[in-house]
Amino acid sequence: FGPRCRHRGLGAARRGAPISLLAKKGGKGKGKKGAGGPKGGGLAEWSKTLVIKPVDSTALRLVAETVCSSYSSSTGQPLHATLKGGADLPKALWAAPVALLVVSDKAPDDAADDAAEAGPEAAGLTLVYANLAGLELLGAANGDKEHQNFIGKSVRGLALPAQLPADKKFESGYSKKLRRIQASSSGAGGAASEEEGGEEVLVQGADRWIVERAVIQDGQLAVEGRGVAYAATSWVLGGGPETPGAVVCTPGGGRAVVEGGRSLEELEEAVALQGAKVRSLKESGLSKGQGELDDAVAELLRLKSLVSQ
């Protein structure tokens, strides 16, 4: 390798290209054109198609660390117990069982390594950061694969304030209704939006706080704001926590059907009690076709259907 080749390899590595891929490009040249390598535009163009995971992005790792430090500064506690004393805080936050969203009213800039400025048609809040659970809340089916369609993008209609009330840096117990997001699958600069008639989501009992860190600007200490963070351990689809048929969701796919304000565990207990009632009526001599037994069986079936949803 000559000096120029070494410099090109180093530059690509700094942009996040896997070392194994760089090694393949410097191989014996026996592979077919276009088989796993750059097409037409060379290595520079090829590197633009690489998707950098949030846990590997320098910019997003800094955001994750700032989110956690801002929370701890406001509360004296870690954002979640799983984040206490972790060796890799950004990696732990990415997988933490708490839905985290960071929003800003600034246009997309360096929020993600591969994010570009959104066009004028994409006016809205910028989703500066979201972890896996946060992307799940927004409607992503697979956050590990879809994060680039959300993070760093301008989101039309995302109904989460990018400012806190005056003189406040932290607030708990916050609740807000919004609709799940339809993210653009286009390249950098695409926008995400809440679709009309989309699935309604209630973010309930959330903490929210200003995300900021101390920096040196022009030789003086200053505070750099990155937006407002929202963290929730559950959210509700299809109405409020008292709406029959609504579903209370938790990170990782947890779901509990609400029936008159009852959780899944309470519904299962109700099924057991109703089943015992049906058995008791049968043992007392009642048979099918008799009103009291038929009503009890119908109620048992109704409760079972709620549990299975």
N, C-alpha and C positions, 0 to 999 in steps of 0.2 A: 504494500500500500504506500502511495506517495503522500506528501503532506496534505495535498488538497483532499484526497480521499479520507484521510483521518479526520480532517476538520468537518467534512460533510457528515460522517458517521457520528461525531460528537454532537453536532447541532441537532441531528434527528433524535438522538438519545435524550437530549435535554427537552425535546418536545414531547417526550413520553413514548416513543416507538420502542417496542420490546427489543431487547438485545438479540434475541434469537432470530427475529425477522431481519434485523440488520445483517446478521451473519449470513443468512440465506442469500441476501442480495449481493454479497461479496463472494459468492461461491464460485464453482467452476464454470458456470454459464451453460450448463447442459439442459436446464429446464426449458419448458416451452414458454413462449412469450405470453404474457398475461396471466400465467398460472401463479397467482399469489403475489405478484409484484406490481410495480407502477405501470400504468397504461398511458402512453403518450406524453404526459406532463412530467414524467420523472419522479424522483423521490419526494420533491417538495410538494407536488400535487397529490401524490399518494398519501403523504402524511396528514393532509387535511381531512381525509376520510376516516382517520383513526378516531375512535370514541374513547375518551379518557374517563375512567370511572371517577366519581366524586371522591372516593378515598385515595385516589392517586393524583388528583388535581391539587397543585400547590395553592391556587387561589381558594378553592372550596375547602381545603383542609384548614386554611386560615380562618375562613368564615365559621366553620364548625367549632374551632377552638375559641373564637371570639363569642359565639353564641353561649357556650358553656361557661366561660369566664364571666360574661355579663350577668348570667343567671345567678352564679355563685356570689358575685359581688352584691346583688340585690337581696338575696335570700339567706346567704351563709350556708347553703346546702347545694349538693350536686343536683343537676337537672333530673337524674334518675339514679337509683342505687347501682345500676349496672355500670355507671360511668365513674364510680368512685375508685380512684387509684389505678385506673387502666393505663397500660403502657402505650396504647395507640388510641387516643381520645377520639379523633375523627372517625376511625374505623368502628369504634364502639358506638358512637352516636348514630352512624349510618344504620346500624342494625338494632338500635335500642327500641324497646317496646313502648314507645311514646311517639305519637304523631307530631312531627315538628315541621313548621313552615316559617320561612323568613321572607317578608315582603318589603318592597321599597317603592317609593313613587318616582325614583330616578330611572331613566332609560337604561336598558341593558348595556353594560360595558364590559368589565372584567369579572362579572359574577361567575362565569364558567370559562374554562380555558378555550373552548371552541365556540363561544357565543359571539355573535356580531350584533351591531345595532339593528333593532327592529325597524321595519318600515313605518311610515305615517299611519298606515291602516291598522297598526297593531297597538293603538294607544291603550294603556292600562297599567296596572301595577306590574312590577318586575318580581318574579319569583326568584329571589336571590339564592335560596337554598331550600331543600326538602330532603328528609331522610326517607328510608323505605316506607315506614309507617305513614309519613306525611303524603307520599305519593299514592299510597293505598287509599287514604282518605279522599284524595282528589279524583280517584277513579282509575289510576294506572293498574293494569292487570299484572304487570311485571316491572317493578321499579328498577331492577338491575339492568333491564334492557331498554326501558322507556325514559329513563331520567333525562336524556339529552333533549327530549321533546317538551320538558317542563322547566327544568332548572336553567336560569339565565334568560328565560323568555318573557316577553311582555304578555300579560294575561288579561284579556278583555273581560271586565265584569267580575273579577275576583273580589268578593264583597268582604274583605278584611282590611280595616283601616291601617294605613302605613304610618300613622302618627298616634301617640298616646295623648290623653288629656293633659293640659298644661301642668307642669311641675311634677308629673308622674313618670317614673322610669320602670315601674313594675305594677302589675295588677293581676289578681287571681279571681277565679270564679267567673270568667268571661264566657258568654255564650253568643253564638251568631249563626243564623241560617244562611246557607248559600247553596249553590247547585254544583254538582260535580263537573269537572272540567273536561273539555274536549281539546286535547293537545294536537298541535299541528305536527305532522310527520315529515314536514319539509325540512330543509337544511337549516343551518344557523340563521337566526333572524326571523324565523317563522313565529307565529303567535299562537297562543292557546286561548281558549275562550269557554265561557259557560254557555252551553247550548240552551236555547229556549225550550222549556219543558223537560229539561234534563232532571236527573234524579236529585231530589232535594236532600241536603245534608244539614244536620244540626250539630255544630261543634259546641260541646257543652263542658262547662266547668274547666275551661282552659286557663292556663297561665299565659300572660303576654308581657313582654318587656322590650326595652330598647337595647339593640345590639350595637355596641360601640367599643372602641379601644383607644388607648393613648398612643399617639404617634409624634414624631418630630417633623415639623414642617418649617422650612426656612430657619432652622436653628432654634425653634421654639417648640415647647410642648403644646400639643393640640389634641383634640378629641375627634376621631373619625367615626361617623355613624354609618352603619350598614343596613339599617332598617328596623323593623319590628318583628320579633319572633313570637310565634304562637305554638304552644305545646298542649296536647290533650291526650288523655289515656283512653278515651272512647268518643264515639260519634254516633249519631242516630240517622238512619235512612227512613224516609217515608213518614216524617212527622216528628213529634216530640216524644219525650220519654214516657208520656202518659197516653200516647195514641195507640189504640188497639191495632195490631198488625205491623206496627213499626219495628225496625230491627236495630238493636243496639250492637254496634261493631267495636271490636278491639283489635289492636295491631296483630298481624299474623293470621288474619282470616277468622277471628272469633266473632260469632254472631249469636244473638239471643233475641227471640221474638218477644215483643211487648204485647201483652194481652190485658187491657185494663190496668196498665201500670205494673203488671207482674213480669218478673224476669223469667228466663228459661228454667232456672232451678225451681222457681215457684210454680211454674206450669207443670213441670215433671212431678212435683209433689201433689199438685191438684189432680193429675192423672191417676196417681197411686191411690188417692183418697176416693176418687170417683169409681175406680175399679173395685175397690173394697166395698163400696156401696152397692154396685151392681151384683157382686157375688152374694152379698147379704140378702138382697131382694130375691135372688134365685133360690137361695137356701130356705127362704121363708115360704116358698111354694109358688111364687109368681112365675109366669111363663110368658113367652113372646106373644104379643098381641094384647097384653094388659098394659094400660096406660102408664102406670107408675114405672114399671120396668123399662118400657119402650123409651120413655123420656130420659131415664137415667143412662141408658145405652147411647142415645143420641148425644147427650152431653159428653159422655166419655169419648165418643168418636170425634166430636168437635175439638175437645182439648188435645187429643192425640194429633189431630191435623195441624194445630198451632205449633206443637212441639216439632213436628217434622218439617216445617217451613224453613 
